Amino acid sequence: MLTIAFGTLRTRWVSFVGTFAALVLGTALIAALGQVLTTTIDSPGRGPQRYAAAPVVVVPDGLLRVNARQGETSAPLAEPRGIDASLIRALPGAVVDRIFPAQLSDGPASVGRPWSAFRTAPQTLIRGRAPEADREIAVTAGLPVRAGTRVQVVTADGARPYTVVGIASPGPEPTVFFTDAQAARLSPRVDALAVWAPAADVRAAAGGRATVLTGQDRTLPDPNRAADEDARNNANIIAGIAAGFAAFVAVFVVTSTFAFAVVQRRREFALLRTVGATTRQVRRMVYGEAVLVALAASAVGAALGPLGTRPILGWLVGLGMAPDWMVPSASAVPSYLAFAMGLLVAVAGVAVAARRAGRVRPAEAMREAAIEPRAMTPGRWIAGLGLLGLALISMAVIAVTDPSGATSNKSFMPIVMELIAAAGLLAPAVTRPVTLLLAKPVERLHGAGGVIVAGGVLASTGRTAATAAPVLVTVALAGSLLGGAAMTDAAKGAMESAPVRADYLVLPGGPVGLDRQLVERLRALPGVDVTTATSTSVYTLEGDTVLIRRPAEAVDPAALRKALDVPVTAGSLDGLDDGSIAVSESWERGVGQSVPVWQADGTRTTLKVVALLGADSPADSYVTPRHALSAPPSVAYVKLQPGTSPEAARKALDQAVHGHNARAVTKSEWAGDSGERRQSASRLGLLVVLGIMLAYTAIGLVNTLLMAASDRAGERGALRLLGAGRRQVLRYAALEALLVVAVGVVLAAGATALNLLGLWVALVQIAGPMGVPMPWGTVAAVTAACALLAVLGAVLPALRASSGPSQAA
């Protein structure tokens, strides 16, 4: 049967072009994305930046260590302790470094450092001189100032005037250099020591009181380390999701292609059965065809895949979703795995088609050769309804037991894939009624063309369903993923803004936070109540085994209710003081219970639980400002007193924040800004996935239409013999393709509506009544692309077939 399969491939090569292309694309994508994944894991980090010129760096131990029941457990400290003064005295030649937020007024994010740390990067002085007086600074090139100018510099203490006396070469981050004495006043904590001495001597002097870094470990204090890890994770997640969708859609395209090929070749299979071929042999032949195609396609794709690694990485870097310093992996393992995946996808995709081919009966098939066979088999009904039921049950479970879980892609995306797969399997069952509905307007077109087009589509619902399937998948994915992301972002925004009672919010424009001087100016404004909140962390020992870092908000208990409507399920916030805490129910603590906690700097204390927060609380826990330590406020809530003019209050707020790198916004403006940031972040990753889907749509559509072209040659020849001109035949082909696309869009709309309805039912429970925002522009663009591909795939074969009456006949 392998010989027959090979001969079939030679004579019916058009039928396998799409399968070959889909497997090449799928294998190449999986290989390329696999190499991107390998790159994110194996690519070495960039070398030391902040302390590139210092052979040894001493930093505080940044871990909170606690003895638990099963041994020591640790977690990174939210606020470093700083280096002990005795250690500084023990290393007299060390450069003392302090790193603290310091930003030019209305300038980009930057840090402040003492001038003595200038040589640790290393950097050079381009213009001017080093700062010598308390009100003198030097800045790195790129900050919007010139030597000799007077500027305002915002630190945690406030905004103060300084004179720029020097410009340094760019370093690892935008930096404002102060004199050593001024830097010590602005930030008493010592964050690092740069040492030019043998590492062994430094470790002996440290005596376990701090961490000594050498070699590549000197990257640990670098400013971009956390951002680099986040970028690695972003690239890793996007590549993994895209690879999963690529495999999913490749199986879909291969399955659709082989299923349609089996329908076309029933006479061929019947003849084989007539001459003695058994069911197993026919199935083996179909599997053989798939394996032969997969071997060639997977080999090509696996070889081409590594060529796509750099473009994909470059694309992700351009979108801000991957670091620009990663070196593409040269490992061949992703290509080998992709080759194996290609074979697996082909076998999985052809399984149903092979089973159906084996069931062809000689006499029955010869009798029904001119009649389209039944598209919905019992197995297809079972699989389609099973996936639909699984998706609906999953939706119901999430909506009833864990509505907040709907905001996670890990919960939403599998349901999307299940529903779309179910829609694809059940499509032939609803294609005819949908086509009948859409064909009504087409039949009313001038002349006989509309009737002919509608009749042709209705006469072959199997072909229509196979052609509409790629449109269904792509449009449904675009609507479901982008619509679901927009709805989730809207729900998160509603949950964030719902508890806010304040009329205005004052937000920092950089890493400094709200400086003390600004907070004093805000509190002095007439006619408003100002409440500040400071983001911090506390640590708890869960089960006496694991140390967990929990987010907390430090607030003034007396003013909290003026700014926020915090839901409380037990206890009261009235009792919140320096010795107590309000916690969410996830803490699994009761009111009145004393909880041992560690503050952001590792200081241990015991706090009494005075209130349990509701599920929609804006914070996981609340403490008093004493527990915020040195962290500046992250937001100020401004509530207008009765009789205060909103216009006058806004003007006063704008004047107060001027020069402090902060901005005053209304509650609605704040909610809108937060929503836009979330949407832009989530949309980028989804657009990467949709780009892959559109490539598969092109393959699936064009391939199905090319396969159908040979079956339609007789029809189009008959049209020419009946007097239809060449333009009329092409117009019929284009109109028919558009009608099929419309069928796919309607089916996609049904799948999308079901997806978004299930998500809405879950989200409305945690966010309240909300609309269903749809990315109509993107969905319309995807639909238009599908229509264009369908028209090209139908018109080009028709153009060739209608080149002359004799050929058509």
Secondary structure, 3 states (H helix, E strand, C coil): CHHHHHHHHHHCHHHHHHHHHHHHHHHHHHHHHHHHHHHHHHCCCCCCCCCCCCCEEEECCCEEEEEECCEEEEEECCCCCCCCHHHHHHCCCCEEECCEECEECCCCCCEEEEHHHHHHCCCCEEEECCCCCCCEEEEECCCCCCCCCEEEEEECCEEEEEEEEEEECCCCCCEEEECHHHHHHHCCCCCEEEECCCHHHHHHHHCCCCEEEEHHHHHCCCCCHHHHHHHHHHHHHHHHHHHHHHHHHHHHHHHHHHHHHHHHCHHHHHHHHHCCCCHHHHHHHHHHHHHHHHHHHHHHHHHHHHHHHHHHHHHHHHCCCCCCCCCCCCCCHHHHHHHHHHHHHHHHHHHHHHHHHHCCCHHHHHHCCCCCCCCCCHHHHHHHHHHHHHHHHHHHHHHHHCHHHHHCHHHHHHHHHHHHHHHHHHHHHHHHHHHHHHHHHHHCCCCCHHHHHHHHHHHCHHHHHHHHHHHHHHHHHHHHHHHHHHHHHHHHHHHHHCCECCCEEEEECCCCCCCHHHHHHHHCCCCEEEEEEEEEEEEEEECCCEEEEEEEEEECHHHHHHHECCCEEEECHHHCCCCEEEEEHHHCCCCCCEEEEECCCCCEEEEEEEEEECCCCCCCEEECHHHHCCCCCCEEEEEECCCCCHHHHHHHHHHHHCCCCEEEEEHHHHHHHHHHHHHHHHHHHHHHHHHHHHHHHHHHHHHHHHHHHHHHHHHHHHHHHCCCCHHHHHHHHHHHHHHHHHHHHHHHHHHHHHHHHHHHHHHHHHHCCCCCCCCHHHHHHHHHHHHHHHHHHHHHHHHHHCCCHHHHC
